[in-house]
Every structure is written in C-alpha cells, then in structure tokens.
Amino acid sequence: MKQPIRHPFSTLLRSCALLVLITISWLPAQAQDAPVTIPVTAPPTGAQLPATVELQAPPESQEHAEPQSCRILTDRAMAADLRSAQALKADEATRLQLIDASIGLWTLATERCDGRARERAQRNLDDSYRSRQALTAAAGDGPECLRGQKDAASLQDLAAQALKERRWQEAALLYRKAESQWDVTAERCTGDAQRQAEQRREQTVVDAHNAAHCAPIFEKARQAGLALRRQAPALPPAERAQRSQGVETLWRSAQTHCKAAAQDLARTQADSVAKERGTPWVPTADAGATGYTGQGAVVAAGAVRSAEAPTTTVAGAAATGTATGQEAAEAATGVSAPVAPAVAPSEPQQLDITAGSTRFTGQFVQQEKLLTGTGRVAFPNGDVYIGALVSSRRHGTGEMVWANGQRYQGEWVADEPQGQGTMVYASGDRFTGQHRQGRADGHGTYTWANGQVYEGPWSNEHPNGKGKLRFAQGDLYEGELRDGHPHGRGHMRYPSGEHYEGDFAQGRAHGQGRYTWTNGDHYQGAWVMGKKQGQGRYTWANGNAWEGKFDQDSRTSEGTMHEHKP
C-alpha cells in the first residue's frame, strides 16, 4: 500500500506552529522563576531576633490547596510521624528534618483544631519535641563542640589540682579560663550539649570565686577546728570556750565569702561548733589557729552585700563603749555578733550615748551596755541608721543611709536587711521586695537607672524564674528568665506591635516559636540563636504560605508554596 505524500510546505507549517506553542508555554514559566525579595521590618535590637528576612517567591506552586483543615493537617502530621519512625537507619540530619516537619505540622494542627482533636495534636507535638531532644542528646554534636568540651574539662581539672595544692590565685585564674572555654563551647553546641556547657560555665564562675575568696579562709577555719579538737582535752574550760569562739568566727567569715555548697558547709560547721560549745557566739580571733592572723575576712556578715554598700556594725561599739574590744574583733574578722535577746528591766529612756566613734540617740533600754529601742545611730564614716534596735543591732523596721548615697528602708534581722524592703543603690537602681541576708532574694520589682524594669522572682543577684521584664527601649518580655536573660518559654512584645512567642535561650529566640509582624505576616517553626533555622512555615497576610526548611534566616530549595484561594 502506498504511503500518502506529504507536501513540504504543510510540514513546515506544522513545525512553525509547534515552535510557537513551545515558546508561548515557555515564556510564562520563566517569568514565574524570577525572584521576588520582600523586606521585613527589623524588630528592636533588644530582642536579638533577625534583622531582616528575605523571602524569595518560588516557581509555580506544586500545590494549590485551600487553607488546610484540622483533619487534613492531622492526617499529614500522622504521615510525617510514620516517615520519621521508619527512618531509624537514616543519618541524623535526615531524621532531624523529618522530626521538624512533624513538629511544624502538629503545631499548625494545634492552631486549627478544637476540643479532643486539639488535645491530641498537643500531645503529639510534645512527643515530637521529646523525640527531637532524645535524638540530639544521643547523637551529640560536631567536632568543634566535642573539642570545646574536652578543652574546658581539662582546664577545670588543672584548676582543681591547683586548688588541691593551695595555689589559690592560680586556681582562680584557671577556673576563669575554663569559664570562657565553656562559654565558647555553648555557642558551638546545640541541644543538651549546649545546656550542659551553660551549666558547667555557671559552675566554674562559682568555682573561680571560691578559689579566690573562699578557699583561703575556709582552709584556715578547717585547720583551726582540727587543732582545737586535738588540744581541747588538755585546755582549761575558759580557754577551750575562747578557742571555740575563734573557730566559729572563722567559719562565719568563710560563710560570708563562700558561695553555693561551700557556703552551706561553712554554715553547718559554724552551727556545729556553736552547738557543741553551748554558749552564744562572740566574734573572737583564735590565737591558736595555725597560720591565722585575723586578716582574712573583709566583708561583714551583717553588712549589705553589694559592691557599693560599706560595712557597718553596731553591736561592738555599744557593748564596749570604746573602739576596742568587741568592735576591734569585728573589724579584724569582718563579722558581727548575733542577736542576743534583751529583757528590758525598765521603760525606755531618752539616751544620747557615744560608743567609740558611734553615736546613739533615742528611746532605749540599756542592759549590759546593749541598747534596745528606737532611735538614730550615726557612724563615724558618715553612715546613718534610724529605726529599731535589739541588743544594739538593727532588728525590726528601719532605714539605713550610707555615705555613698545608697539607702535601704524596710525590715531588718540581725543587722541585715531581711524581709520586705526597698534598696536604692548609689547607681540609681532600685529594688522593692524580699531581701535575705542583705541581698535581694525573692519576689520583687527591680528598676534600673536607665528605666528598665523587672517584676518577678530574684535570686543569685539576677532575675531567675518566671517574671516580666520591660526593656528601656519599650520591649516587653513575659516568661522564664535565667540570670537576667530570657531563657525558656516566653513572649516578647515590641513597641512596633511585632511579637514573638516561643522558646528562648540566653535572650534569643531558640527552639520552636512564632514571630508575627505588624503587616500580618508570621513565621512558625524552628529557631537557632535568633535566626530561622530548620523546619518552619512563613505565612503572608494574604494567606499564601511557604513551608519547608530554613537556613540562616533564608529559605532553602526544600519547601513548598501554598497559595491561598479566597
């Protein structure tokens, strides 16, 4: 059978038509590939969140779906969980990516679902978080993290050896270097390794302080206690009691200078010595203590413990009426006598007494040269106290004004601010709330001179716990804090109206969270040190969204565009 003969001109026409069709179909696709950069207003610098977010519109979306319902999101999240569970033999990066995808979907489900469906989504979201934490903890971190951990631990070991050999200053220096190394390591690690590095850094801060300020006094107290135990059977009762007073004085001084466990141990030892002796403590230099010169302590236990507050004691001057005796012992040891209960033999009388260089004026009962009542105490260095005294010690309600301008008004116990009160520091900072042993400790409000305000629990000389922090520039944070920084779950609001809610670490967005801009755009997903990093979803105000993996605040090729259809 003969084949039909095709005319060459018709063939040419068909070829041209085909070329035109290909060109027409190609041109729009290329136009869709053109990148579109959308600048995003930077949040205030106080939050340390990303300054800009560049969003590049991808090619024509592979998925044109209506806003996803609770049911659809639940199905997708369950499927993501299954894929994650089946990838046990995959590498860490792949497994983390799958878990992050699951976290992102369950997070959206908690927003779209109600009732039991929302509870189910929340349970699965929490489980996904735990899976991620377990994976990062088991897998560890990169070589830089591991190297930093090893170097920091080595420095700590060297510091501990120097401390054992009583090379106090060298030990303190090595601990400070270890602190710096742990700080660097925390920046290079993630997850549990990062948290461990942060905890080790905090511990080395305490270790460095104790090596420089606590260990020498602690060792003197220990040696004096051992010497007393060896010699006590042969000592007359009076001398034994005197030596016991000296040992307790050393332990009280160590208690003042030490931190953390060392402080607790010093307090326990002092209490044990006092209990064994059975008489009230009177600050005494222990002449029998090996190597003791009475010069170790420089901060009084009864003083307000701040860098700006001078040490001022009352009891010694009033008890002796001179600048010698008990007052001299207090100056040598840096500690004050405890409160001795006073029994008033008569009604208070108006008194004006000068003890040494300290002047007492007011309504007092005098018993054994100790004053109980209410009045004014003027110290030779210019400090002034007005309020209640018990056995010549500030006890009750009173106001103290130091010569440097610092002042405290509130409750006192045993010569120390303790209870509710207001401390105004020489810098202009102010704390109103609970005090313990002269320090802000408990719930209160701290106002800095620059206008920054914190309300919540205060401990270890920093905001610690769940509270509210308003920055000087107007940013408002509500949530968990650690050592003065947003750390844990919290909510940061900015004067512009933008806000972030989620996980924080050292003042930065870190973990899972949601950032919302004033134009209605928002991002929900993973953050690492203030930048979008990992699985997340960016949603524009018009409903369009991009979901996928972010790297250093930018989208990657691993993601999908979701177009909202009104």
ABEGO torsion letter per residue (X at the ends): XBBBBBBAAAAAAAAAAAAAAAAAAAAAAAAAABBBBBBBBBBBAAAGBBABBBBBBBBBBABBBBBBBAAAAAAAAAAAAAAAAAAAABBAAAAAAAAAAAAAAAAAAAAABBEAAAAAAAAAAAAAAAAAAAAAAAAEBBAAAAAAAAAAAAAAAAAAAAAAAGBAAAAAAAAAAAAAAAAAAAAABBEAAAAAAAAAAAAAAAAAAAAAAAAAAAAAAAAAAAAAAAAAAABBAAAAAAAAAAAAAAAAAAAAABBEAAAAAAAAAAAAAAAAAGBBBBBBBBAABBGBAGAABABBAABBBBAABBBBBAAAAAAAGBABEAAAAAAAAGBBBBBBBBBBABBBBBBBBBBEABBBBEBBBBBGGBBBEBBBBBBAAGBBBBEBBBGGBBBEBBBBBBAAGBBBBEBBBGGBBBEBBBBBBAAGBBBBEBBBGGBBBEBBBBBBAAGBBBBEBBBGGBBBEBBBBBBAAGBBBBEBBBGGBBBEBBBBBBAAGBBBBEBBBGGBBBEBBBBBBAAGBBBBEBBBGGBBBEBBBBBBAAGBBBBEBBBGGBBBABBBBBBBBX
